[in-house]
């Protein structure tokens, strides 16, 4: 069935995802980079990691969060471009104005993707596929980069669809197609199934959503804890989440990746002190009161990339609290540390909700 003849009975959600956004902006601005493997990343000799890379680079196995040093080893001709976050923010802000032409119900997910609820939109005779096509055409014409889109009845399916035929394409699944479509979707695509849960799925001989249908909600709760009940619905394409036009900020944090691994308690505490100062400065810049603290946390990433997080309730944010949290959990350094981070979660109540802004980075 072609797109224009599909029947939409319930919601119409478009998920727009820019294709390798940072890299695409850099290639657009430097035409000499066309047809070359390109990554936007930190320096290889300074423990940098890839923020993104273009699709040519991905053919070599490169991906976001990969250490730049490793990426250069895998792709000898890789062109590494430094991150220019202010430029990407500016471009993103302008692109998001296109979305507002089609609906007021927009949920920014990150600097390069958003959900758009066009259920009540009269544009394009209410056809969401045509709207998505127009949005993508405007992005390419006005900004010189491409975007992919997924169109469906909820956030789950539209997100899966936007990735289905990437890059520079779109895919849609309407109401009556959801149940047959979701059966063959790989469980990796389901939110909440990360590496650990997927390994658990494989141990139970489950790879696609339909493989999980033989288990009840209670069964899945035994396997996956409280997430099991929600998972029971997701694997069937059921997702009642609303489009959040005003998302609440839940936490704020800062972190540093070190050029050289740190190996002593003293080095850790010294860097926690520096990070605490950066955290306070960030709070001031974002006009966030430290009196809103609900819980503090410390993040530690070791040189083998294993990550651990420790948290504690706290009503009075100060450096001593972070040192105390560190001391109560780490008595010796058993493995060199490549990254430290500190942050805190925010109290949320009806009279005191801070709005999340994707451009506050």
N, C-alpha and C positions, 0 to 999 in steps of 0.2 A: 504494500500500500504506500503511495507516495505521501510526502509530508503534508501537502495542502489538503488532503482528504481525511486526515486523522480527526477523530472526534474527541473533544476535550470536555469532560463532564464535571470535573471537580476543579482543583487548583491548577494553575499554570505557572511553573517556576522555571526561570532561566538561570543557569549557572554559567557565568562568563569567566574564563581563565586565560590570561595572556600567555602566549607561548614563549618560554624561556625569557621572561620579561627583561631582566637586567641586561642579559647578553644581547637581546634584540635591539635594545636602545643603543648600546655601544656599537653594534654592527651598523645600525642606521646612521649613526654619527660619524663612523669611520668606514666608508665604503670599501677600503682596502682589505677589510676583514671578511668581506663576502666570500663564501665557499671555503672558509677555514674553520678549524675547530677552535672555538672561543669559550673561555670561562671567565666569569667575574669572580675574583677571589683575592684573598690575602696572599702575601708573598710566601713562597715555598720555604725560604730560609728563616721565616719568622713564625712558623707554625700556623700559617694561614690555612683556611679551608674554603672550598667552593661555595658561593652563595647560589650560583646557577651556572649552567653551561648550555650551549646551543645543541641542536639535535645531531650535528655532525660529530661533536665531541662525545655525545652519549653513545655513539656506536662503538667507542673504545672502552665502554664500561664506566664512564665518568658519571657522577651524580652529585647533587647538592650535599653539603656537609663532609664530602670527601676531602682529606688533607691535600693541599695543593701539591706538596712534594710527591705524593702517590699519583696524583693526576698526571703530572709531568712525566712520571716514569711510564705510565700506561699509554700516553699520547705524546710522543716526542715533539710533534709540531704544534702542540697546544699554545695558543696565544692567551696569556693571562692579563686581564685588564683589571686595574684596581677598582674597588667599590666606590661609587659616587652616589651615596644614598639620597642626597638632597636633590639631585637631578631626577632620580627615579620617583621621588615623592611628588615633585612638580608635575611630571608627566602623568602619574597616576591620578592626581587630583583633577587634572583636566579631562582625562578619560572617563572618570566617574560622572562627570557632568552629562555625558552622553546617556548614561543609564537613567538619569533623572528626567529625560525627555519621554521615557516610556512608562515610568511608574515612580511613585513616591515611596513605595515599599522596597527599600534596598538594604541589604545586610552586607556590609564590607566584611570579608573574611580575612584578607591580608591586603597588602599594597597592590597585588596583581590579580585578585579574584573577588567576585561578589555574587550574591544571590539577588535576583530581581523577581518580585512577585507581580506578574502581569495579568493575574486572574480577572481583574476588573478593568483592564486597559482596553480602550476602544481603538487604539492604533492598529493599523494593518488589518482592520475588520476583526480584531481580537485574535488573530492567528499568531501564536507565539513563535513558530518556526520562522515566519517572515520577519518578526521583530528581531529575533536573534541574528538573522542574516543581515539585517540593516545595521544593527549595532556593530557587528564584526566588520562590515564594509566601511562604516564611519571610522572605526579605529584604524583600519589599514590606510584609508585615504587621508585622514587628518594627522595621523601620528607615524605612519610609515612602518608599523609593526603589525603582526597578526595576532589573532585571538581565537580560541576554540570555545564552543558553547554546548551545553547540555540542556535539554528541555524535557521536563516531566512534571509529575503531579506533586512531588515533594523534594526536599533538599537532598535526601539520600540518592535517589535515582538520577536527579539532574546532575549531581556531582559525578557520579559514575559515568554518565553519558558524555560529559564534557571531555573526559579522558579517553573515550572509546575510540575516536578517530583522529586524535591529535597527530600533528599540529595543523592549524589553519583549517578547521573543519567544524561541523556540528552534527549532533545526533539526537534524536528525540524518541521518547517512549511515552505514549499516552495511556490513559486509564486502563483499558482492557488488555494492554500489552505487558503490563508490569509483572503479573504473576508468572508468565512464561519466560520473560526476559531474565528476571532475577535468579531463576533456578541455576542458570549456567554461569553466573558471575563468580569469579574467584573470591574466596573468603578474605583474601588480603585487601580487597576493595571495601570491606565493611568497616566503618569507623569503630575503633575500640579493639580490633584484632590486629595487634602489633606482632612483632617477631616472636615474643614468648607465647602468646595465645595461638599464633598460627602453627608453631611447632606442636602445641598441644592438639590442635586440630589434625595435623598430619598423623600424630600418634594414634588418633581415633579413626584414621582412614577417611578424613574429611578434607576436601579440597575446594569444592564449589558449594554454593548455598544449599542446593538440593540434598547434598550428602548429610546435612544436619537435620533434615525434616523428620527423620525417624525418632528424634529425641523430643521429649516434652519440655515445657518451660522449666519444670522442676529439675529435669535431668540436666539441662543447660546451666541451671543455677548451681548444681553440684560441681559441674566442670569449671565454670567461670565465675562463681560467686554472684554478687548482686547484679553484675552485668548480664547474667544469663537470661533474665526475664526480658530485658530490652533487646537482647540479641535474637530471641525467639521471633520478635516482630520484624527486626531489620532484615533478616534473611528471607523474609516473605515480602519485602518491599514496602513494609508499613513504617511510616515515619510521620508523626504528628507535630514535629517541631515547627514553631512559627518562624516567620522571617523577623529577626530582631533588628529593628531600625535604630534602637537605642541600647546598645550592648553595654553592660556595666563592666567597668574595669575591676578585675578580681585581685590583681597583684601588681607589684612593681619590683624590678630587680636589675642588677648590673653584674657583669662578669668579665673576667680577663683570661685570655689564653697566653701562657708564658712562652717566651722565646726559648728558654731553657727550663726543663722540669725542676720543680722545687722538691726538696727531699727532707726538710726538717720542720719540726713543730714551730720553731722560731720564724722561719720564712713564711709559713702559713699565716701566722698571727700578724706578721708585718703586712702581708698582702690583704688580709681581711680588714685591717685598719684603713688601708688605701681604698679598698672597695667601699667601705662604709662611708667615707667622705664623698665618693662618687655617687653613692645612693642618695645621700642627703641633698647633693647638688641637683640630681635629677628630680627629686621631689620638689625642690624649689622651682625648677624650670617648668614643671608640669602643674605647679600650684596645688600640690597634694600635701595635706597635713599628716605628719608622722603620728599624730594622735589618733588616726584611724586604724592603727595597727591591730590586727587580730592574731596573727601568728608570724613569726620570723622563720627563715630557712636559710640553710647553707647548701650550696651545690659543689660537689667535688668530682672532677673527671680525672681519672688516672691515665698513665701513659699507654695503657692497653685499651683505652677508650671506654672502660667500664665507668659508669656514673652512679654516684650515690647522693641522696638528698636527706638532710636531717632537719627537722622542724620542731618548734616549741611555741606554746602559747605565750603571748607577750602583749602587755598593755602600755609599756613604756619603752619605746625604741631608743636604744643607745648602743654604743660600741661594746660595752661590757656584756650585754646580753648575747651578742654574737660570739664573743670570746668564750663565754660560759657554755654556749651551745656546742662550740667546737671542742672544748675541753671535756665535756660530758660524753662525747661520742668518739673522739679520736685521741687515744693515748700514745700512739706511735705511728709513724709513717712506714707502712709495709711495702708500699709501691710508689714510685715517683709520680708527682701530680702535675698535669699539664694545664688544668683550668680550675679556677675557683670562682664562685659566684655567691652573692648575698642578696636577699630580698625579703619582702614581707607581703602577706595577704591582707586584704582590706576588709574592714567591717562593712556589711551591707544591711541597710535598713531603709524604710520608706522615706525617711527624712534626710538620708545621707548616702546617695548613690552617685558615684563618679562614673561618667561616661567614658567608654573606651574609644580611643581614636587611633586608627591604623597608622596615622602619620606621626604619632608621638613615638619616635624610635631613636 
